[in-house]
Amino acid sequence: MHTVQIVLTDVEDVDIADRGSLERHMNSALLQENEGSYWWDWWAVGGRWEDYLKETIGPMIWPNQLESPVAIKLTKDNWPLAIKLLEDAIEHQARSVMQYVDEIKESGVDLNDYILNFNTEITGWKIPYCIKNIFAIKTGDWTPDSGYVDATNWMDASPNRLLNYLKDPENAKDDWDGRIEDYALVVVDFHF
């Protein structure tokens, strides 16, 4: 299966318009920060989602082109585009949680009883899988359902940290060391 993830990364010394440079950087960023715990078997910058930015934020910017068709540098002019991508990731996570909740409801299992008397012999793997994924999404663990990951911050999959900054930099908890323009959101196709 394939899933699109928007990856936040520090691109201070990377030419995001040069696909080879961007891919080498992403390889280093994803493998270094993830410390050997991978849920994917391979990935590609853009990949099946080569046109993701054009389709998602295209009406906001096209025909004016970005530096890269698969990356948005976080210059102040691009903040509205980044906000749109982050809000889409939050909506994607909410839809994923509701899908798992619906699967639990459809099973007919009494969740309170199930948690108190955990028994996979009765329900099989489906209920624990749904519960695990709901909690993973809600606690910011990076999964195929996340749609976003911060490769600069221990692979945190909550878009809220960056979104809060872009919407209100004066009152945000994180000031990004005054280097927000050195970061970019990159579209990555993960296979798992």
ROGUTI-408079 format. One record per atom (N, C-alpha, C): x, z, y; residue in three letters. Coordinates in pm, whole numbers, padded with zeros to 5 digits, always signed. Example, Ala and Ser with C-alpha at 12.3 -4.5 7.8 and 13.67 -1.06 7.14 Angstrom:
+01319+00780-00569ALA/+01230+00780-00450ALA/+01320+00780-00330ALA/+01285+00708-00225SER/+01367+00714-00106SER/+01290+00787+00003SER/
//
This chain:
+00083+00000-00118MET/+00000+00000+00000MET/+00088+00000+00124MET/+00032-00049+00232HIS/+00102-00054+00360HIS/+00027+00030+00462HIS/+00102+00089+00554THR/+00042+00162+00664THR/+00126+00142+00788THR/+00061+00135+00902VAL/+00133+00121+01028VAL/+00156+00261+01085VAL/+00275+00281+01138GLN/+00312+00406+01203GLN/+00375+00371+01337GLN/+00337+00442+01441ILE/+00402+00429+01571ILE/+00509+00538+01574ILE/+00634+00497+01586VAL/+00746+00590+01575VAL/+00809+00610+01713VAL/+00814+00736+01757LEU/+00883+00770+01880LEU/+01031+00788+01848LEU/+01116+00721+01924THR/+01260+00732+01901THR/+01335+00722+02032THR/+01455+00779+02032ASP/+01543+00775+02149ASP/+01621+00644+02143ASP/+01600+00558+02243VAL/+01665+00426+02243VAL/+01759+00411+02363VAL/+01821+00520+02404GLU/+01907+00517+02522GLU/+02013+00407+02513GLU/+02074+00390+02396ASP/+02181+00291+02380ASP/+02138+00171+02294ASP/+02009+00142+02292VAL/+01957+00035+02207VAL/+01887-00070+02291VAL/+01917-00196+02265ASP/+01845-00306+02329ASP/+01723-00335+02243ASP/+01606-00288+02288ILE/+01487-00304+02204ILE/+01442-00449+02194ILE/+01492-00536+02280ALA/+01459-00678+02270ALA/+01537-00747+02158ALA/+01645-00685+02113ASP/+01728-00737+02004ASP/+01679-00675+01873ASP/+01606-00754+01793ARG/+01544-00703+01671ARG/+01647-00640+01577ARG/+01762-00701+01560GLY/+01865-00647+01472GLY/+01912-00510+01518GLY/+01935-00497+01647SER/+01978-00370+01705SER/+01870-00263+01685SER/+01746-00301+01710LEU/+01634-00208+01694LEU/+01620-00165+01549LEU/+01630-00258+01455GLU/+01618-00223+01313GLU/+01731-00132+01267GLU/+01854-00159+01310ARG/+01966-00071+01274ARG/+01943+00070+01328ARG/+01897+00075+01452HIS/+01869+00206+01513HIS/+01759+00279+01435HIS/+01652+00210+01402MET/+01541+00273+01330MET/+01585+00321+01192MET/+01669+00243+01126ASN/+01720+00285+00995ASN/+01792+00419+01007ASN/+01876+00430+01106SER/+01950+00554+01129SER/+01855+00668+01166SER/+01763+00642+01257ALA/+01672+00746+01305ALA/+01582+00797+01193ALA/+01526+00708+01114LEU/+01432+00749+01009LEU/+01501+00820+00894LEU/+01615+00770+00852LEU/+01684+00830+00738LEU/+01752+00960+00777LEU/+01812+00966+00893GLN/+01883+01086+00937GLN/+01786+01202+00959GLN/+01678+01179+01028GLU/+01586+01288+01061GLU/+01499+01332+00944GLU/+01478+01246+00847ASN/+01385+01279+00740ASN/+01451+01355+00625ASN/+01583+01366+00627GLU/+01658+01448+00533GLU/+01620+01427+00387GLU/+01601+01302+00345GLY/+01581+01271+00204GLY/+01441+01293+00150GLY/+01346+01331+00231SER/+01210+01354+00184SER/+01125+01235+00229SER/+01113+01136+00143TYR/+01046+01013+00182TYR/+00915+00994+00106TYR/+00810+00954+00175TRP/+00685+00921+00109TRP/+00670+00770+00096TRP/+00765+00695+00147TRP/+00760+00550+00142TRP/+00872+00499+00052TRP/+00859+00373+00008ASP/+00969+00314-00068ASP/+01045+00209+00013ASP/+00982+00153+00116TRP/+01053+00066+00209TRP/+00971+00052+00336TRP/+01036+00002+00440TRP/+00969-00016+00569TRP/+01032-00134+00642TRP/+00961-00182+00744ALA/+01011-00291+00827ALA/+00958-00272+00968ALA/+01044-00295+01066VAL/+00998-00294+01204VAL/+00900-00409+01221VAL/+00782-00379+01269GLY/+00677-00481+01285GLY/+00608-00510+01153GLY/+00675-00586+01068GLY/+00619-00618+00936GLY/+00481-00680+00946GLY/+00388-00630+00865ARG/+00250-00680+00868ARG/+00182-00655+01002ARG/+00239-00566+01081TRP/+00181-00532+01210TRP/+00264-00588+01326TRP/+00322-00704+01304GLU/+00403-00770+01407GLU/+00323-00788+01537GLU/+00193-00811+01527ASP/+00109-00833+01645ASP/+00030-00709+01686ASP/+00066-00593+01632TYR/-00010-00470+01658TYR/-00022-00439+01808TYR/+00090-00447+01878LEU/+00085-00417+02021LEU/-00001-00518+02096LEU/+00016-00644+02061LYS/-00062-00748+02128LYS/-00211-00728+02104LYS/-00248-00690+01981GLU/-00389-00671+01948GLU/-00445-00540+02003GLU/-00363-00436+02007THR/-00409-00304+02049THR/-00412-00287+02199THR/-00303-00326+02264ILE/-00295-00307+02409ILE/-00287-00439+02484ILE/-00300-00548+02411GLY/-00289-00681+02470GLY/-00371-00703+02594GLY/-00500-00667+02593PRO/-00579-00690+02713PRO/-00524-00620+02837PRO/-00443-00515+02815MET/-00387-00441+02929MET/-00265-00511+02987MET/-00195-00593+02907ILE/-00066-00645+02954ILE/-00046-00795+02938ILE/-00105-00855+02835TRP/-00077-00996+02813TRP/-00148-01078+02918TRP/-00091-01185+02971PRO/+00024-01259+02921PRO/+00158-01203+02966PRO/+00163-01099+03049ASN/+00292-01039+03084ASN/+00351-00976+02959ASN/+00468-01020+02919GLN/+00527-00974+02794GLN/+00609-00847+02814GLN/+00612-00767+02709LEU/+00702-00652+02705LEU/+00840-00701+02666LEU/+00940-00611+02673GLU/+01075-00647+02630GLU/+01077-00688+02483GLU/+00992-00625+02404SER/+00989-00647+02260SER/+00844-00655+02215SER/+00812-00742+02117PRO/+00674-00747+02068PRO/+00638-00629+01979PRO/+00735-00544+01944VAL/+00708-00432+01854VAL/+00751-00297+01910VAL/+00789-00290+02037ALA/+00833-00164+02095ALA/+00796-00154+02242ALA/+00762-00033+02283ILE/+00731-00006+02423ILE/+00827+00102+02472ILE/+00909+00067+02567LYS/+00997+00166+02628LYS/+00912+00252+02721LYS/+00939+00382+02727LEU/+00854+00473+02802LEU/+00893+00483+02950LEU/+00902+00366+03012THR/+00916+00362+03157THR/+00781+00398+03217THR/+00782+00449+03335LYS/+00656+00496+03397LYS/+00549+00386+03399LYS/+00588+00262+03421ASP/+00491+00151+03422ASP/+00423+00134+03286ASP/+00490+00174+03179ASN/+00435+00157+03044ASN/+00356+00278+02994ASN/+00349+00385+03072TRP/+00279+00504+03027TRP/+00133+00477+02990TRP/+00057+00399+03066PRO/-00081+00373+03024PRO/-00089+00306+02886PRO/+00007+00219+02856LEU/+00010+00154+02725LEU/+00042+00256+02616LEU/+00139+00342+02643ALA/+00177+00445+02546ALA/+00060+00542+02524ALA/-00007+00579+02630ILE/-00123+00670+02617ILE/-00228+00607+02527ILE/-00255+00479+02543LYS/-00352+00410+02458LYS/-00309+00417+02311LYS/-00181+00391+02283LEU/-00133+00397+02144LEU/-00145+00538+02087LEU/-00111+00638+02166LEU/-00119+00777+02119LEU/-00263+00820+02097LEU/-00352+00781+02186GLU/-00493+00814+02167GLU/-00549+00745+02043GLU/-00505+00622+02017ASP/-00546+00552+01895ASP/-00495+00626+01771ASP/-00373+00679+01777ALA/-00319+00754+01663ALA/-00399+00881+01638ALA/-00440+00949+01746ILE/-00522+01069+01731ILE/-00657+01034+01668ILE/-00717+00925+01712GLU/-00844+00880+01652GLU/-00826+00845+01505GLU/-00715+00780+01472HIS/-00686+00744+01333HIS/-00673+00870+01247HIS/-00604+00971+01299GLN/-00589+01095+01223GLN/-00725+01162+01202GLN/-00809+01162+01305ALA/-00943+01222+01293ALA/-01027+01148+01189ALA/-01020+01015+01190ARG/-01094+00937+01090ARG/-01043+00967+00948ARG/-00912+00982+00934SER/-00855+01013+00803SER/-00903+01149+00754SER/-00904+01249+00842VAL/-00952+01382+00804VAL/-01098+01372+00759VAL/-01180+01303+00837MET/-01322+01292+00801MET/-01342+01217+00670MET/-01258+01121+00642GLN/-01267+01050+00514GLN/-01242+01147+00398GLN/-01141+01233+00413TYR/-01113+01331+00307TYR/-01225+01435+00297TYR/-01280+01478+00410VAL/-01392+01573+00410VAL/-01511+01510+00337VAL/-01539+01383+00367ASP/-01651+01315+00301ASP/-01629+01305+00150ASP/-01505+01279+00108GLU/-01475+01272-00035GLU/-01501+01406-00102GLU/-01467+01516-00035ILE/-01494+01649-00091ILE/-01644+01672-00100ILE/-01716+01638+00007LYS/-01863+01656+00008LYS/-01928+01575-00103LYS/-01885+01448-00119GLU/-01943+01361-00220GLU/-01919+01412-00362GLU/-01814+01491-00381SER/-01784+01542-00515SER/-01883+01650-00558SER/-01952+01711-00459GLY/-02048+01816-00490GLY/-01983+01951-00515GLY/-01853+01961-00497VAL/-01782+02087-00520VAL/-01811+02184-00407VAL/-01838+02310-00443ASP/-01851+02417-00345ASP/-01708+02455-00305ASP/-01669+02419-00184LEU/-01531+02436-00141LEU/-01488+02583-00140LEU/-01575+02673-00095ASN/-01541+02816-00096ASN/-01511+02862-00238ASN/-01599+02829-00332ASP/-01580+02867-00472ASP/-01454+02802-00529ASP/-01433+02677-00492TYR/-01317+02605-00543TYR/-01186+02670-00499TYR/-01179+02706-00371ILE/-01056+02768-00319ILE/-01033+02905-00382ILE/-01140+02983-00397LEU/-01125+03116-00457LEU/-01093+03110-00607LEU/-01144+03010-00674ASN/-01126+02999-00819ASN/-01059+02867-00855ASN/-00953+02834-00787PHE/-00883+02706-00802PHE/-00872+02666-00949PHE/-00933+02549-00981ASN/-00933+02504-01120ASN/-00937+02351-01121ASN/-00821+02290-01140THR/-00817+02144-01142THR/-00872+02086-01271THR/-00889+02169-01373GLU/-00948+02118-01497GLU/-01092+02076-01475GLU/-01160+02142-01383ILE/-01299+02109-01353ILE/-01308+01987-01261ILE/-01224+01983-01157THR/-01238+01879-01055THR/-01135+01767-01065THR/-01030+01785-01142GLY/-00924+01685-01145GLY/-00838+01694-01021GLY/-00769+01587-00989TRP/-00671+01587-00880TRP/-00732+01558-00743TRP/-00852+01501-00739LYS/-00907+01451-00613LYS/-00924+01558-00505LYS/-00983+01671-00539ILE/-01010+01775-00439ILE/-00880+01834-00385ILE/-00784+01875-00471PRO/-00659+01926-00414PRO/-00587+01822-00328PRO/-00593+01696-00367TYR/-00531+01589-00290TYR/-00595+01579-00152TYR/-00727+01584-00146CYS/-00797+01576-00017CYS/-00764+01697+00071CYS/-00767+01816+00012ILE/-00737+01938+00089ILE/-00594+01933+00142ILE/-00500+01896+00057LYS/-00359+01888+00097LYS/-00343+01791+00215LYS/-00408+01676+00208ASN/-00394+01576+00314ASN/-00462+01619+00444ASN/-00574+01688+00434ILE/-00638+01740+00555ILE/-00542+01836+00626ILE/-00486+01930+00551PHE/-00396+02027+00613PHE/-00268+01962+00661PHE/-00218+01863+00591ALA/-00097+01794+00635ALA/-00120+01727+00770ALA/-00232+01658+00784ILE/-00262+01591+00910ILE/-00280+01694+01022ILE/-00356+01799+00995LYS/-00386+01899+01098LYS/-00265+01980+01141LYS/-00164+01993+01053THR/-00046+02072+01087THR/+00071+01986+01133THR/+00051+01855+01146GLY/+00155+01768+01199GLY/+00258+01723+01097GLY/+00228+01738+00967ASP/+00318+01684+00865ASP/+00304+01533+00865ASP/+00413+01465+00845TRP/+00411+01319+00847TRP/+00369+01265+00711TRP/+00260+01191+00709THR/+00205+01132+00587THR/+00165+00987+00617THR/+00127+00912+00515PRO/+00078+00776+00540PRO/-00045+00772+00632PRO/-00117+00884+00642ASP/-00237+00891+00727ASP/-00208+00924+00872ASP/-00084+00957+00906SER/-00053+01006+01040SER/-00069+00900+01148SER/-00017+00781+01125GLY/-00025+00675+01226GLY/+00076+00691+01338GLY/+00145+00805+01341TYR/+00243+00834+01447TYR/+00343+00934+01392TYR/+00467+00921+01437VAL/+00567+01023+01405VAL/+00672+01026+01515VAL/+00718+01146+01547ASP/+00825+01167+01644ASP/+00955+01180+01567ASP/+01033+01073+01562ALA/+01159+01074+01487ALA/+01269+01150+01561ALA/+01238+01204+01679THR/+01337+01282+01753THR/+01312+01431+01739THR/+01201+01470+01678ASN/+01160+01610+01673ASN/+01118+01649+01532ASN/+01211+01645+01439TRP/+01188+01689+01302TRP/+01067+01622+01237TRP/+01046+01496+01271MET/+00940+01415+01209MET/+00801+01476+01228MET/+00775+01527+01348ASP/+00645+01583+01383ASP/+00545+01469+01400ASP/+00432+01479+01333ALA/+00333+01371+01336ALA/+00217+01399+01431ALA/+00233+01493+01521SER/+00128+01518+01619SER/+00161+01444+01748SER/+00077+01350+01789PRO/+00102+01274+01912PRO/+00077+01356+02039PRO/+00023+01475+02025ASN/-00020+01553+02143ASN/+00094+01593+02236ASN/+00211+01623+02182ARG/+00325+01666+02266ARG/+00358+01556+02368ARG/+00374+01435+02319LEU/+00406+01324+02409LEU/+00287+01288+02497LEU/+00169+01286+02440LEU/+00049+01251+02516LEU/+00029+01347+02632LEU/+00044+01477+02608ASN/+00028+01576+02714ASN/+00128+01553+02827ASN/+00250+01517+02790TYR/+00350+01490+02894TYR/+00313+01366+02976TYR/+00277+01258+02908LEU/+00248+01134+02980LEU/+00125+01148+03070LEU/+00030+01230+03031LYS/-00090+01249+03113LYS/-00068+01345+03229LYS/+00022+01442+03211ASP/+00043+01543+03315ASP/+00185+01597+03308ASP/+00284+01518+03351PRO/+00424+01560+03336PRO/+00460+01687+03413PRO/+00389+01716+03521GLU/+00420+01835+03601GLU/+00387+01964+03527GLU/+00285+01961+03442ASN/+00241+02082+03374ASN/+00270+02083+03224ASN/+00340+01984+03175ALA/+00370+01977+03031ALA/+00477+02079+02994ALA/+00468+02128+02870LYS/+00566+02226+02822LYS/+00705+02163+02806LYS/+00710+02038+02770ASP/+00835+01970+02743ASP/+00867+01876+02857ASP/+00988+01883+02909ASP/+01024+01792+03018ASP/+01110+01675+02970ASP/+01135+01667+02840TRP/+01211+01559+02778TRP/+01350+01547+02842TRP/+01401+01659+02891ASP/+01534+01664+02952ASP/+01551+01559+03062ASP/+01439+01525+03128GLY/+01445+01426+03234GLY/+01479+01286+03188GLY/+01466+01261+03056ARG/+01510+01133+02998ARG/+01395+01056+02931ARG/+01274+01075+02972ILE/+01161+01011+02903ILE/+01178+00860+02897ILE/+01242+00799+02995GLU/+01259+00653+02996GLU/+01360+00605+02893GLU/+01430+00698+02828ASP/+01524+00662+02720ASP/+01455+00656+02584ASP/+01325+00680+02581TYR/+01249+00680+02455TYR/+01162+00556+02446TYR/+01125+00523+02323ALA/+01035+00409+02301ALA/+00942+00440+02184ALA/+00828+00376+02183LEU/+00736+00377+02069LEU/+00756+00245+01997LEU/+00782+00253+01867VAL/+00813+00135+01787VAL/+00711+00122+01675VAL/+00658+00001+01656VAL/+00564-00027+01548VAL/+00642-00051+01419VAL/+00610+00029+01317VAL/+00680+00017+01189VAL/+00579+00006+01075VAL/+00602-00087+00986ASP/+00521-00110+00865ASP/+00587-00034+00751ASP/+00519+00066+00697PHE/+00570+00142+00583PHE/+00494+00104+00457PHE/+00566+00083+00349HIS/+00506+00059+00218HIS/+00521+00184+00135HIS/+00414+00224+00065PHE/+00423+00343-00022PHE/+00344+00321-00149PHE/
//
